[in-house]
Every structure is written in C-alpha cells, then in structure tokens.
Amino acid sequence: MIFRVVIIIIILALVYYLYRIMTGNSEYRKCQKCNGQGYWKATRGERDKCDICKGSGKVLR
C-alpha cells in the first residue's frame, strides 16, 4: 500500500517537473494588455488590434 503511494507521488512529481521544463523555457509570454488574445474590445464593442504584441498575443520575456 505505501509502496503504491510512493510510486504515485514520484510519477506526479515527474509529470509536474516535465511540465515546468516544457512551459518555462519559452522566450515568449502572454501579453498583459490584451491577455494573450491579440486584440482588445474598444468602447463600441469592436476589436482593436493590440499595439504592444501586434496581434500575436505574445511578447518577449
């Protein structure tokens, strides 16, 4: 019983570690002005292209 719990904890730690490696090494991050969407809603409801990320939704770190 304890052996199974230890194995599950090790597997979960390995999955978390691999997830952090895959997502942490990106040179881009989500644009804070448009929340990664590439646009923001104007006063009349139309979509305006984000001028910081130029519509991509990503900016350099």
C-alpha positions in Angstrom: 0.0 0.0 0.0 2.7 2.5 1.0 4.8 1.4 -2.0 1.9 2.3 -4.4 1.5 5.8 -2.8 5.3 6.4 -3.1 5.2 5.4 -6.8 2.2 7.7 -7.5 3.9 10.6 -5.8 7.1 10.0 -7.8 5.1 9.8 -11.1 3.2 13.0 -10.2 6.4 14.8 -9.3 8.0 13.7 -12.6 5.0 14.9 -14.6 5.0 18.3 -12.9 8.8 18.6 -13.4 8.4 17.9 -17.2 5.5 20.3 -17.4 7.6 23.1 -15.8 10.5 22.4 -18.1 8.3 22.5 -21.3 6.5 25.7 -20.3 9.2 27.5 -18.6 11.8 27.6 -21.4 9.7 29.6 -23.8 11.2 33.0 -24.8 7.6 34.4 -25.1 5.0 35.2 -22.5 1.3 36.2 -22.7 0.7 39.9 -23.5 -0.6 41.7 -20.4 -2.6 44.4 -22.3 -4.8 42.0 -24.3 -4.5 38.9 -22.1 -2.9 36.9 -24.9 -5.8 37.4 -27.3 -4.1 39.8 -29.7 -6.9 42.3 -29.5 -8.9 44.3 -27.0 -12.5 45.4 -27.0 -13.0 49.1 -27.9 -15.7 51.3 -26.5 -18.2 50.4 -29.2 -17.5 46.7 -28.9 -15.3 46.3 -32.0 -12.0 44.5 -31.8 -8.9 46.7 -31.9 -5.5 45.0 -32.7 -3.2 45.2 -29.7 -0.3 47.6 -30.4 2.1 46.0 -27.9 2.1 42.5 -29.3 0.9 43.5 -32.8 -2.0 41.0 -32.7 0.0 37.8 -31.8 -0.9 37.7 -28.1 2.8 37.0 -27.2 5.7 39.3 -26.2 9.3 38.6 -25.4 10.3 38.0 -21.8 
